Amino acid sequence: MKILLAVLFWLVVVLVLLVSLIPVIAAPFVTAVPGWLGALLGAADVAVLVLALRAGLSHWGKGLTLAGGFLAVALAAVLLSQLLAHTPPILGADGKPLPGSIATLERVELNGSRQWVSIRGRDVNNPVLVFLSGGPGGSEIPSTRLHLAELEEHFVVVNWDQPGAAKSFFAVPKRELTPQRYIDDGRALVEQMRQRFDEEKVFLIGESWGTILGVWLVRDYPELFHAFISSGQMVNTTEDDVMGYELALRIVEERGDAAKLEQLRRNGPPPYTTGNLSLTYQSYLGVLTDYMSERAHGVGPGADADILTDALREPEYGLADKVNWLLGLMTVFNRVYPQIADLDFVTQAAKLEVPIYFMVGRHDVNAMTSLVEAYYAALAAPHKELIWFEESGHPPLYSEAAKTVDVVVNRALANSGR
């Protein structure tokens, strides 16, 4: 029995050591922790190992010292990655931070909760552009910087980690996440940015879920916005999901994928209300993603943009943020998405009092283009445009980044009088 207990004890110790090494090894490669500091963390693990082996401890003492020491170093790696997280400065021709620019990653107070934003622009006197990420529960702070950097030439770009997403994962208890909460927090953020940068109105851009939140905001508070630009506009979630599910059935049947076909038929058509909703929806959305990838090849350096890869490798997120980036998508989607099953903008937002620009991927089968066209036809707005992105699926924002910039700058901004 003693031998068995000793074996089990050391198995646990070894497991703890291996898990504890992950943040120590990863921090210098995927966060803002510099290499020299990563080397010090590694040296600390070596010191713990030497201490445990040479201190004359019992095998129980050695194991506990190793496990405790390695866990402490791992915790230090996580904390350092969080503390050192930042958005890179905007540099001038001399390689130094550009005078008059702004590049910050900071907390803001929104309706009693502390949430995170990045704020970037080459000139703080430029108009403000607020970006609404997809999801619900998604975050795209690194992606907009990487793939839409040219927007920073013309705007102060404010990218918001909405409650439950990435750096704002713990901002609001999940049970309090409702559509109205997002509307209220979005309005509070816009009001702050208007006051901070002395702007009467701001520009608003949203992608996927962000297009839903964007329509709600410009519908309810049109006086705050110059224009709304959407990428992958969602119109009627349940109708869209049913159409996507039926298309996925046809795709897998044509491919002869009997196992996948059986899974989809077993799940039945959406909307789903029980179990892990994000996984159930992904069972057919994954088919649609592959379908779009085969047809939509994008244009330019952002054609292969992947927001998950961006989130995992860029310095805006510490190690805990990166984990929460993934958890946010799953937990927040499961909480919020069923609350918008009755969404139908044709009846709920048929009139918008700001200029509207729909950027639509020709091959988008996540936000069905036929629904976007029907909404566009029914929509009353002071100015509206539907712009096709011929090489894109869902959403076209990054896959044709140059065209996105052109729409935002040469249409929305140019026509605003700002």
C-alpha angles and dihedrals in degrees: 000000000000090000091050091049091049092051092049091046093054092045088057091046092051091048091051091049093050094048091045091055093059098076091040092054096038100046098077092046104044105023139047092268104123121235095248091055090048088053090053090052089051090049089052090057090050090050091052090050093050092046093051093049097045104037096086092242126156116257087260090052092047092052095047092047091050094046095044094045095047091047090052092052091047090052090050090053091052094046093048091049090053095046094047096046111123144147112251118256121254106248132211128218090279092059093249128114107286113251111245093020128117130212113163139149108204149150121254129192111240119177093327098318130098112234133172133246137172116219118195135167141132092232125030089208093065120102119276122252117192116203123209114201127219123255126056086253096019129129130199106174094129095039097058090049093049101042106024099038091133089071087068088066090065106024146034096244114212113193114190127207095211119218110291094021125112109295090016093049094121097033095104130018107257092236089063095055108114134147089257091054090057092047092050094046092045091053091047090052092049091049091051093050092047091054096041095052096031094241124151091206138009135211118246129207126180137178127206106318085014089064090059092050090043094055090048091052098047090043094053100033109025092155090071098059139071092194144332122234117191132194116196095002115214114212112164113009099196096044090045092050094048091050090048092049092050091049090050090053091054092047096052091042091054090048091051092236097155096174094053091044090053091049093052093047090048091053091048125205123318151284094086122197107173137057124014098338096190091058094044093051090045090058090076100020088062089058090051092048091055090046091054093045090058091055108027112065100167129217129258134359094320093057092102096038114152116189092201092056090046092051094048097050108033127092098238090082129059121208093272090048090053091053090046090050088065095039091049094059092051102039099038094045090053091051103040108029096068088055091065098048089115095052113137116156093186087073101020100046106019091140125047121177098210132069111275129207118188114197104198128188110225090220098041111137095159094067097028110232093216089062091048091051091049091050091047091052092050096042121106112204136147087249130001136176133182109204119191120218100203098195098043142091124183112006115001094196098106103015090070098024097160090056090048090055090047092054094046096044106030098036113022097033097034092051095045099073090231 
